[in-house]
Amino acid sequence: MLERAGEYSFDHALHGGSGSMNVQWHFFDESRLPVAVQTWTLPPGASEGLHSHDPDTEPLDELYLVITGSGRMHVADGVYDIGPGDSVLTPAGISHDLVNTGDDELRVVVVWGKPGEADWTRFGTARKARAARG
């Protein structure tokens, strides 16, 4: 299956953030993965809005991966300037916000879903990832 960049995308504002972002929810209603995979494009100055996901009523972990542009993420008490290739993990219950601080579009892939566990031990890349982390 193929889904082209920008196909089925829509404008959306999240969590009281400033401005509007463009969202492409990849393979919505087609993928059987237990996560949502989206590409968000934020114009300069736009933000997601500071929020958290209640671990009891809305248990969602989110992973943000910057593709292009520059931004800032507030995660709990930390503030991180982010750019292409950087990734940020926000566990359920932790307050977070994404802001485009650059002069160009900020494009991120966001993967989110309920926290869980998976056994990756039979894959060689899992062994190498664990070794790379020490």
C-alpha positions as CSV (number, residue, x, y, z in Angstrom):
1,M,0.0,0.0,0.0
2,L,1.2,3.5,-0.7
3,E,0.1,6.8,0.8
4,R,1.7,9.9,-0.8
5,A,2.9,12.9,1.3
6,G,0.0,15.3,1.9
7,E,-2.6,12.8,0.8
8,Y,-5.7,12.9,3.0
9,S,-4.2,15.7,5.2
10,F,-6.3,18.2,7.0
11,D,-5.8,21.4,9.1
12,H,-6.3,21.1,12.8
13,A,-5.7,22.9,16.1
14,L,-4.7,20.9,19.2
15,H,-5.0,21.4,22.9
16,G,-5.5,25.2,22.8
17,G,-2.2,25.8,20.9
18,S,-1.6,28.9,18.8
19,G,-2.3,28.7,15.0
20,S,-3.2,25.7,13.1
21,M,-1.2,22.7,11.9
22,N,-1.6,20.3,9.0
23,V,-2.0,16.7,9.9
24,Q,-1.7,13.6,7.9
25,W,-2.9,10.4,9.7
26,H,-1.1,7.7,7.9
27,F,-3.2,4.7,6.9
28,F,-6.1,5.8,9.2
29,D,-8.6,2.9,9.4
30,E,-6.2,0.7,7.4
31,S,-3.2,-0.1,9.6
32,R,-3.5,-2.8,12.2
33,L,-0.6,-1.4,14.3
34,P,-1.7,-0.5,17.8
35,V,-0.4,3.1,17.4
36,A,-1.4,6.2,15.4
37,V,1.3,7.5,13.0
38,Q,0.9,11.1,11.9
39,T,2.9,13.8,10.2
40,W,2.3,17.2,11.6
41,T,3.4,20.4,9.8
42,L,3.4,23.5,11.9
43,P,3.9,27.0,10.4
44,P,6.3,29.4,12.2
45,G,4.9,30.4,15.6
46,A,2.3,27.6,15.8
47,S,2.1,25.3,18.8
48,E,0.4,22.2,20.0
49,G,-0.6,23.6,23.3
50,L,0.6,22.4,26.8
51,H,-1.3,19.3,27.9
52,S,-1.0,15.8,29.3
53,H,-2.8,12.6,28.9
54,D,-4.3,11.2,32.1
55,P,-2.8,7.7,32.7
56,D,-6.1,6.5,34.1
57,T,-8.6,7.9,31.6
58,E,-6.4,8.6,28.5
59,P,-3.2,6.6,28.8
60,L,-1.2,7.7,25.7
61,D,2.6,7.8,25.2
62,E,3.8,10.0,22.3
63,L,7.0,9.9,20.4
64,Y,7.9,13.0,18.3
65,L,10.6,12.7,15.5
66,V,11.6,16.0,13.8
67,I,12.0,15.7,10.0
68,T,12.6,19.3,9.1
69,G,12.6,22.7,10.8
70,S,13.3,23.7,14.4
71,G,11.2,23.9,17.5
72,R,11.0,23.7,21.2
73,M,9.4,21.1,23.4
74,H,8.4,21.6,27.0
75,V,8.3,18.2,28.7
76,A,7.5,18.2,32.4
77,D,10.0,20.7,33.9
78,G,12.4,20.4,30.9
79,V,12.7,22.6,27.8
80,Y,14.4,21.2,24.7
81,D,15.4,22.9,21.5
82,I,14.9,20.3,18.7
83,G,15.9,20.0,15.1
84,P,16.0,17.4,12.3
85,G,16.7,13.9,13.5
86,D,15.9,14.7,17.2
87,S,13.2,12.7,19.0
88,V,11.3,13.3,22.2
89,L,9.3,10.8,24.2
90,T,6.3,12.0,26.4
91,P,4.9,9.3,28.6
92,A,1.3,9.4,29.8
93,G,0.7,11.8,32.6
94,I,3.6,14.1,31.7
95,S,2.8,17.7,30.5
96,H,4.2,18.6,27.1
97,D,4.0,21.1,24.3
98,L,5.5,21.5,20.8
99,V,6.3,25.0,19.4
100,N,7.7,25.9,16.0
101,T,10.5,28.4,16.9
102,G,11.9,28.7,13.4
103,D,11.3,30.8,10.3
104,D,10.3,27.7,8.2
105,E,7.7,24.9,8.6
106,L,8.4,22.4,11.4
107,R,7.5,18.9,10.2
108,V,7.4,16.0,12.8
109,V,6.3,12.4,12.7
110,V,4.2,11.7,15.8
111,V,3.6,8.2,16.9
112,W,1.1,7.7,19.8
113,G,-0.8,4.9,21.5
114,K,-1.4,3.2,24.8
115,P,1.7,2.2,26.7
116,G,2.6,-1.5,26.5
117,E,5.4,-3.9,26.0
118,A,6.7,-5.9,23.1
119,D,9.3,-8.6,22.9
120,W,11.9,-7.5,20.3
121,T,14.7,-9.9,21.5
122,R,14.7,-12.1,18.4
123,F,15.7,-9.1,16.1
124,G,19.3,-8.3,15.6
125,T,18.6,-4.6,15.6
126,A,17.1,-4.8,19.1
127,R,20.4,-6.4,20.4
128,K,22.4,-3.6,18.7
129,A,20.1,-0.9,20.0
130,R,20.4,-2.2,23.6
131,A,24.2,-2.4,23.2
132,A,24.3,1.2,21.8
133,R,22.6,2.4,25.0
134,G,25.2,0.8,27.2
